[in-house]
Amino acid sequence: MDFTAESRQESPGGPETARESEVLREEDMKHYETKKRLKEKMEEIRHVIQEMIRENERVPEMERLELKEFNVDDEKQRRHDAMMEEEVATVREKIQMEILERCYLRDLLKRDCWDSLQVKERAVKAFHTEHEVTNYALKERPQKELDELKRVENIRKKELAADVNQQPKVGADQQTQEVFEALSAVASSYSAELELSHPHLYDQFSLRITEQKRNQIVLLQDVIHRIKVALNSKFDGVYKQKVQEIARVKERNKQVRELLDELEVAEELWEPSLNDREVPERVFIVDHSEIRAEKYLTPEQQEEEERKRLEEEKRLAAKSDNVRGRALDDMMEGVLEVKKDSILKSEVPQPEFVLAKPDNQWTDEEKKLFKEYDKKVKELDTEKDKYRKSLENEIKSLQKATKDATERFDDGLKKLFERKIKSDMAICQEELKIKILSYSILMEEVMGIEEKEHQSKLGQMEANMKKMGEELQKFQKDVEFSHESFDNIVAEDKALDKEFRKEFSSLHKAMVDQLYKLFKRRPRLFFQLYSHLASWKHYMASKYYFFSYFSLPRGPKKNAMEELDAPKNMPEGVNATVWEKFCHVRKNKIDSEQNIKMKASLLAEMQASLHQKQEENQVAQQDIQHFKEQLESMRKEKQHFLTDIMVQFLLKQGQVEVINADFIPDYSDSVLLHRTVVEDLNQTIRNLGEQKIAMLMQTKDFRKGIIQVEWDNTMRRMQIEDLKSKERDIQKLRLTEDHKEYLKSDSDSRVCKQATSMKEALAMQQKTYLKDVKHRKEKIRSLRSKAAMKEQKNTALDKQIQDMHVTVSQMRHIYEASAMEENEAANIEERYQEVLLLRKLKDTARVQMEKLAFLGAEAERLGMTNIPSLVQSKYK
């Protein structure tokens, strides 16, 4: 099988044609069974060899063979080993290069991100919570930055000294200055609260030029550095405090362990330690516990390790043969100071007779000794309890001290965390100032560049405009000259027309008129040209026809004129001399008209060009004006940007009165007012409110008085109506004799009569009462006699019921004993009748009991009615 693989490796190209591949497949199929048998045989041999290797491992070392003895093909094994060693060397070289690359990357990162830091970032974690505080990582400030800071501070010192020498402003400027000073007093960041603000910082309202803004950025960067340094100093103090606290906790835990060992109590103690965030240097230290892979040692390293191990064993053997140490161990158990025995381990020795004799054989002396022994045992137990309690109290005090100290540290860490939050806020605020200033400087530079570009472009446009103006003036002069020439030609043409009749004044007027008509006649092509030139609006068309006419060959034009000058066109009565003169005059006239037409065409073209140039000049002027407006707008925008300074303030929640509709309020249309303005406005609103309330109170009191008067008037009117109705009733009242007598009699007589009548009524009521009482007593006696009779009847009925119960039970026993079938129906009927009778008797007894209860209640009610009542006597 291996030979086949090697042969195929020698010819990797394989068969190139389908026929050869088909032949190979047939060969494979032919020898398939042979190959299969060879594979099976090789597997058997492999299993046998592996079994021999396992058996070789189990035999003694002296009888054990080397693994190379089991190689079937040594040459092939050597080739395989050489190939493996070559691959191992390649892999080792690759791994070494990767390690070297990573080491370089590690050194590069360490140099840039760790070694370059003057203050490394670390954290301090609380003892009892997951809360932690980190410091600020700081790089060493370059000398260039320090020189720049020193330069800016010197500039600011000179500026402040110059500001002190200036005189204070007066009038409106003084008021504006006071407002700026009041606004400047508002804090713009927490750096002032942290007392870390730079004394040379510019006021936010005085930052107008670029140099001031750049200096302000340098000073703000120094403020940020100061904030970080101040926080780091406090952080270092807290970090040292934690290290000290951990050392104290370890010392207390050591004492607690000694006390627990003395008490023989196993308890796990809480012992804090610094984590990797608190000691970031651990990142560069690799502990053996972090390496999970087995360490590979080369043969040279293995020999070195073995040599070190032997040297260590020799050193320990030499140390174990220390005579002085053995003597110290024998005499004082390895310590120079003998520790006192603990009270808890001390025991009172028991008397010997306690174990030797039973207690009934003890003598008096032995009993006395045992009592003393018992007393000592009790005293020792008492001392042990006291000592144990004292140790426990000491352990609790140490643990409490540890807890209190760590809690105090956590409280201090919380304060440091609050300081860190304020420092972060202050840094963000100062960085926001720097961003604002940088943006302002950038925008100022961008605006300056745009302004320069616009100025350069405007200069080019103005130069082009000047050149165009000069060309326009020159061309305008040419047009005016052409116009004057054209006017002269037209005047000459009109003069020819006027002089026509003078030339033929010797002829008859009718003949002159006929010749004048022929004088106005023109060839057909020329007439078309003339008709198109009749209007200046058809300049381009006339120009085309004009040049079409003059571009014709000379023959057709001569023929057209000869046709007009032919004798056949000569009117009657005109001789040849006059006709020739007429043709000459007409030819001059036609030539003059043609010259006018050419001049008119040229003048129209020049005027169109002049109009076009004027329009271009006007467009250029508009563009220049537009550019000037843009430049002015840019300057105004730049001036507005420089004067509209963005300032930063720290305002409390009550001082911001902007509607917070979104997450971030929109301050684009907000106005910053001084506090006194708002307070004065609030005071004015408060005064107006108080005045309004006072006026409302007056209005309410006045309205209340009106309502009171109206109510009094209404009450008086109603009283008047009542009195009038009473008067009418009195007037309509009819008096009887009793009324008259009552009115006539005095009050004493009326009282005497009333008393007499009341006595008579009282006597009558007493008499009636006694009569009713007597009647009721008789009724009670009769009811009681009836109740006694009913009780007797009920008693008799109860006896009957008991007898019947006995009878019924006897009859039931009898019927049950006899159990005769023929008497079952009769017994059932009889039992049913007895049950009905029993039920009737029970119902009767219940009804009688209800009647007795009713009679008793009625008797009680009658007894209650015997008490006299004044109310009843009043209404009887």
CORGI-V929140 format. One record per pair of residues at least 6 apart in sequence whose ideal C-beta (glycine too) atoms are under 7 Angstrom apart, sorted by the first residue. I is the first residue (numbers start at 1). GAP is how many residues later the second one is. D is the distance in whole Angstrom. If there is no record, write none. Layout:
BEGIN
i->{I;I}
gap->{GAP;GAP}
d->{D;D}
END
This chain:
BEGIN
i->{1;1;1;1;15;15;49;52;53;56;56;71;116;117;117;117;118;118;118;119;119;119;119;119;120;120;121;121;121;121;122;122;122;122;123;123;123;123;123;124;124;124;124;124;124;124;124;125;125;125;125;126;126;126;127;127;127;127;128;128;128;129;131;131;132;133;133;133;133;133;135;135;135;136;136;136;138;138;148;149;149;152;152;152;153;155;156;157;168;169;179;180;182;183;184;184;184;186;187;187;188;188;188;188;189;189;189;189;190;190;190;190;191;191;191;191;191;194;194;194;194;196;196;196;196;197;198;198;198;200;201;201;202;202;204;204;204;205;205;207;207;207;208;210;210;213;213;213;214;216;217;217;217;220;220;220;223;224;224;224;227;227;227;231;231;231;234;234;235;238;238;238;241;242;245;245;245;246;246;248;249;249;249;250;252;252;252;253;253;255;256;256;256;256;257;259;259;259;260;262;262;262;263;263;276;297;328;332;343;343;343;344;344;344;346;348;348;348;348;350;351;351;351;353;353;354;362;429;432;433;436;443;447;447;447;450;451;451;451;451;454;454;454;454;455;457;458;458;458;458;461;461;461;461;462;464;465;465;465;468;468;468;469;472;472;472;475;475;476;478;479;479;479;482;482;482;483;485;486;486;486;489;489;489;490;492;493;493;493;496;496;496;500;500;500;501;503;504;504;507;511;511;514;515;515;518;519;519;521;522;522;523;523;523;525;525;526;528;529;529;529;532;532;532;532;533;533;533;533;536;539;542;543;546;546;565;570;658;658;658;765;765;769;773;776;776;779;780;780;783;783;787;787;790;790;794;794;797;797;801;804;804;808;815}
gap->{34;37;38;41;6;9;21;18;17;8;9;6;23;20;21;22;20;21;22;16;17;18;19;113;17;160;13;14;16;159;13;155;156;158;9;10;11;154;155;8;9;111;114;115;118;154;289;7;150;152;153;6;284;287;145;279;282;283;278;279;282;281;282;286;145;102;280;283;284;287;96;97;100;92;95;96;90;94;70;69;73;63;66;67;47;60;44;43;6;8;495;25;492;491;19;20;21;463;6;463;16;460;461;462;237;240;241;461;232;235;236;239;6;32;36;235;239;33;228;229;232;27;30;31;34;26;21;24;25;19;15;18;10;14;441;443;444;440;442;6;9;438;434;231;234;224;227;228;227;221;217;220;221;210;213;214;207;203;206;207;196;199;200;188;189;192;182;185;181;174;175;178;168;167;160;161;164;26;27;157;22;23;153;21;146;149;150;16;18;143;13;139;142;143;12;132;135;136;7;80;82;129;125;128;6;8;6;6;40;41;44;40;43;44;34;25;28;29;32;23;18;19;22;9;13;16;8;219;216;215;210;198;187;191;194;184;180;183;184;187;173;176;177;180;176;170;166;169;170;173;159;162;163;166;162;156;155;156;159;148;149;152;148;141;142;145;135;138;134;128;127;128;131;120;121;124;120;114;113;114;117;106;107;110;106;100;99;100;103;92;93;96;16;19;85;11;82;8;11;71;62;63;57;56;67;51;67;70;43;8;68;37;38;41;24;35;23;17;16;17;20;6;9;10;13;9;13;64;67;68;65;59;58;51;55;18;9;7;9;12;108;111;99;93;86;90;83;79;82;72;76;65;68;58;62;51;54;44;48;40;30;34;26;12}
d->{7;6;6;7;5;6;6;6;6;6;5;5;6;5;7;6;5;6;4;7;7;6;4;6;6;6;6;6;4;7;6;7;6;5;5;7;5;4;6;6;5;7;6;5;6;6;6;4;6;7;6;7;5;5;6;4;6;6;6;7;6;7;7;7;7;7;6;5;5;5;7;5;4;4;6;6;6;7;6;6;5;5;5;6;5;6;4;7;7;5;6;5;5;7;5;7;6;5;7;5;6;5;6;6;5;4;6;7;5;5;4;7;5;5;6;5;6;7;6;7;6;7;5;5;6;6;5;6;5;6;7;5;6;5;7;4;7;6;7;5;6;6;6;6;6;5;6;5;7;6;5;5;7;5;6;5;6;5;5;7;5;5;6;7;6;5;6;6;7;6;6;5;6;6;6;6;5;6;7;7;7;6;5;6;5;7;5;5;5;6;6;5;5;7;7;5;6;5;6;5;6;6;6;6;5;7;6;7;6;6;5;6;7;7;7;6;5;5;6;7;5;6;6;7;5;7;7;7;7;6;5;6;7;5;7;6;7;6;7;7;6;6;5;7;7;7;7;5;7;6;7;6;5;6;6;7;5;7;6;7;6;6;7;5;7;6;6;6;6;7;5;6;5;7;5;6;6;7;5;7;5;6;5;6;6;7;5;7;6;7;5;6;6;6;7;6;6;5;6;7;6;7;5;7;6;7;5;7;7;6;7;4;7;6;6;7;7;6;5;6;5;6;5;4;5;4;7;5;7;6;5;7;5;6;6;4;5;5;6;6;5;7;6;5;5;6;7;5;6;5;6;6;6;5;6;6;6;6;6;6;7;7;5;5}
END
